[in-house]
């Protein structure tokens, strides 16, 4: 293909990108819960403008404002638009930012120069189709802009005299880019580290001057309240911390285990990033540090994981078949939900856990391998490629076998949540009897059949919901995710004058629901998919 053909192909690819962007935005706008995080930003800033506490704001969906106060100042001008106009502008800006990320990767793609324009356009399409990019569009998230600021700055795409400033500003909006300051120090980029630190401190001081009460509230306590962000054990949190919560690590040992793993993962990633920069690969170095922020942060929702997608693109466009294969595998993991697609295939909890945590394991592997992935094997056996593939397949099979035969610790349940009285108005949680008459009929049926508990089950893609009623003899309900696991207490709430309950779980294959009387006697037990 000649130059004209390459140019035409690149233009076609960008046209496809525009089509993907238009369809994606249209689908987002059709959702009743569209851009819910942007709605939180908008409402929180309006609250601060009225003089009310920024961190006292709670949106209709229960979401609070979780970023540093400087983020509110950056978002201050957006309240000059109507929320509908802001949504349209935000969607367009998000698509533009994804395209800018692809352009920023351009010089790090190991492809012939005459094919680079096409490669960049193809990368843009792949990134936009990924789950993290789609999540940024769906929720109206700021994450894509944070990634862009940190990438162009840390990769040296900004003027030398200003390098570090954008990282500092990004960290003042969202704290995770602070890891880049440590990278600057390790890479002996002293001036960049100083500028980043100064920019971060300066932004914080500006916020403290303009929002003194909110700044004090945030830095004196709110910054440490990660529980405000949501259920950290849910599958959406694909950080090391989230995976440990899902494994069921004991609370008293969790901080130590998490700190040790983060030190290992981040330390290795930073050293490898330093090596990449010395080898003339600043973009790859920056992406690797970004992947370390995803692994290390206590909370890494899907929209935070753009760094992992960028790493996959660099691997796909790298030299070496194994490296490309690793990149394709990582790209698939970051685009498709393996837990949803393959959850029914395996009856082994360990394999299901592997599929549900594939994104965590992928970013950890990327950090440890230094954007080498499976190609790390080729370094020691480059002259015998057949053995390289054999080792890769053998290692993969060994990992799968271990997960297949080793069960999860009893009680590990990634999506468990019990609902309380304040949740009864939500028909998604309380569906068994939605009217006073239906609840009364359910209670009478239970009494007539001698059942102390009656319930219904709704199965969703990644979780199972259980909702029902209990009679007056039941004083306590407990659910165990697996035999020998710690019991989870299920609150008994008032439902139209009847006593009800509701909870969700990852699955019910090994679960057991038990009803107890006031004296501790077990009245009824339901197991094996919650059957009597």
C-alpha positions, 0 to 999 in steps of 0.5 A, spaced: 500 500 500 502 506 497 502 513 501 496 515 498 493 508 500 495 509 507 493 516 508 486 514 505 486 508 510 487 512 516 482 517 514 477 511 513 479 509 520 478 516 523 471 516 520 470 509 523 472 512 530 467 518 529 461 513 528 463 509 534 463 516 538 457 518 535 453 511 536 456 511 543 454 518 545 447 516 543 446 510 547 449 514 553 444 519 552 438 514 551 440 511 558 435 514 564 441 514 569 446 517 564 452 521 566 450 520 573 457 522 576 457 528 572 450 530 575 454 529 582 459 534 580 454 539 577 450 538 583 456 539 588 459 545 585 452 548 585 452 547 592 458 550 594 457 556 590 451 557 594 455 557 601 453 550 603 458 544 605 461 541 598 462 534 602 455 535 605 452 534 598 449 527 596 446 526 589 439 523 588 442 516 587 446 517 593 453 519 590 457 524 594 463 528 591 469 525 593 475 529 589 479 534 593 476 541 593 481 544 587 477 539 583 470 543 585 474 550 583 476 547 576 469 545 575 466 551 577 465 554 570 460 548 568 454 551 572 454 556 567 451 551 562 444 548 563 446 540 565 443 538 558 448 542 554 454 540 559 452 533 558 453 534 550 459 538 551 462 533 556 461 527 551 464 530 545 470 532 550 471 525 552 471 522 545 476 528 543 480 526 549 480 519 547 483 521 540 488 525 544 490 519 548 491 515 541 495 521 538 500 521 544 501 513 544 503 515 536 511 515 537 511 509 542 508 504 537 513 500 534 510 500 527 513 503 520 513 510 520 508 510 513 503 506 517 503 510 523 497 514 522 493 508 520 496 505 527 494 511 531 487 511 528 486 504 529 488 505 537 483 510 538 478 506 535 480 500 540 481 504 546 474 508 545 471 501 544 474 498 551 470 498 557 474 503 561 472 508 555 465 506 555 465 507 562 467 514 562 462 516 557 456 513 561 458 516 567 461 522 565 467 521 568 473 526 569 478 520 569 480 520 562 482 527 562 486 526 568 490 520 564 491 525 559 494 530 563 499 525 566 501 522 560 502 528 556 506 531 561 510 524 564 512 522 557 515 529 555 510 531 550 510 538 554 515 543 553 521 542 558 520 548 562 513 546 564 514 538 565 511 536 572 506 542 572 500 538 569 502 532 573 501 536 579 495 539 577 492 532 575 494 530 582 490 536 585 484 534 582 485 526 583 490 524 588 493 518 584 497 521 579 502 523 585 505 516 584 508 520 578 512 524 583 515 518 586 517 516 578 520 523 577 525 522 583 527 515 581 528 517 574 532 523 577 528 528 574 529 533 580 526 539 576 520 535 574 518 532 581 519 539 584 514 543 579 509 537 580 510 538 587 509 545 587 503 545 582 500 540 587 501 544 593 499 551 589 493 548 587 491 545 594 493 552 597 488 556 592 483 551 594 484 552 601 484 560 600 477 560 596 474 554 600 477 554 607 472 550 610 471 544 605 479 544 604 479 543 612 473 537 611 477 534 606 484 534 608 482 532 616 478 526 614 474 525 608 480 524 604 481 517 608 474 515 608 474 510 602 467 507 604 464 514 601 466 511 594 462 505 594 462 498 596 470 497 595 469 489 594 464 489 588 467 487 582 468 494 579 473 495 583 479 492 580 485 494 584 489 489 588 485 492 594 479 490 591 481 483 589 484 482 597 477 484 599 473 479 595 478 473 596 476 474 604 483 476 607 481 478 614 480 485 616 486 485 621 491 482 616 488 486 610 493 492 611 499 489 611 498 484 606 495 490 601 501 494 603 506 488 601 503 487 595 503 494 593 510 495 595 512 489 590 508 491 584 509 499 584 516 498 586 517 493 580 513 497 575 517 504 577 524 500 576 522 498 570 519 504 568 526 508 569 529 503 565 524 504 559 525 511 560 533 510 559 532 506 553 528 512 550 521 509 551 518 515 555 511 514 553 511 506 555 515 509 561 509 513 563 504 508 561 507 503 566 507 508 572 499 509 570 498 502 570 501 502 577 496 507 580 491 503 577 494 497 581 496 500 587 490 505 589 485 502 594 479 504 589 480 503 581 473 503 578 472 501 571 473 508 568 480 509 572 483 503 568 484 506 561 492 506 563 491 498 562 488 499 555 493 504 553 498 498 555 495 493 551 495 497 545 503 498 546 503 491 547 499 489 540 504 494 537 510 492 539 515 487 536 515 480 538 509 475 537 508 473 544 508 480 546 503 482 541 499 476 543 499 478 550 497 485 548 491 482 544 489 478 551 489 484 555 485 488 550 480 483 550 480 482 558 479 490 558 473 490 553 469 484 555 467 482 562 469 475 562 466 474 569 459 475 565 461 471 558 464 465 561 461 465 568 456 459 567 462 455 563 465 454 570 463 450 576 469 452 580 469 458 584 477 459 583 476 459 576 470 464 576 474 468 581 480 468 576 475 470 570 472 476 575 479 479 577 482 478 570 483 486 570 486 486 576 491 480 574 492 483 568 494 490 570 499 486 576 502 482 570 503 488 566 507 492 572 511 486 574 513 484 566 514 492 565 510 492 558 513 485 556 508 480 558 509 473 555 514 476 551 519 476 557 520 469 556 523 470 549 528 474 552 531 468 555 529 463 549 529 468 543 533 463 539 528 457 540 521 460 539 518 454 539 520 453 547 517 460 548 510 458 546 511 451 550 513 455 556 507 460 555 502 455 554 504 451 560 505 457 565 498 459 563 495 451 564 498 451 570 495 457 573 488 455 571 489 448 574 491 451 580 485 456 580 481 450 578 483 445 584 484 451 590 477 453 592 476 460 595 476 462 602 470 460 605 466 467 606 469 470 600 463 474 596 465 479 591 458 483 591 455 481 597 450 487 600 444 486 605 439 492 604 436 496 610 430 500 612 432 506 607 432 501 601 425 499 601 423 504 596 427 501 591 423 496 587 430 493 584 432 491 591 425 489 594 421 486 589 418 480 592 411 484 595 411 491 592 404 492 595 401 492 602 396 486 599 401 482 596 406 482 602 400 480 607 398 475 602 405 472 602 405 472 610 399 468 610 401 463 605 408 462 609 403 461 615 399 456 612 404 452 609 408 452 616 414 456 612 417 461 617 421 464 611 418 465 604 422 469 598 424 470 591 430 470 587 432 474 581 438 473 577 442 478 574 449 478 570 454 479 575 449 477 582 443 474 585 438 478 589 434 475 594 428 478 597 422 475 602 418 475 608 419 472 615 414 471 620 414 473 628 418 467 630 424 469 626 429 474 630 435 473 626 437 472 619 444 470 617 447 468 610 454 464 609 457 465 602 460 458 603 461 452 608 465 455 614 465 462 612 463 468 617 456 469 617 453 475 614 447 478 618 441 480 614 437 486 617 429 484 618 425 491 615 418 493 615 415 492 609 408 494 609 407 492 616 410 485 614 417 483 616 422 483 610 429 482 608 433 483 602 440 482 600 445 480 594 450 475 593 455 473 587 452 466 587 448 461 591 451 455 589 455 454 596 450 459 600 446 458 606 441 462 609 439 460 616 433 463 620 434 463 628 429 464 634 430 469 639 433 464 643 438 462 638 435 456 635 435 455 628 428 455 625 430 453 618 436 453 613 436 454 606 442 451 601 444 449 595 441 455 591 437 456 597 432 451 597 429 448 603 
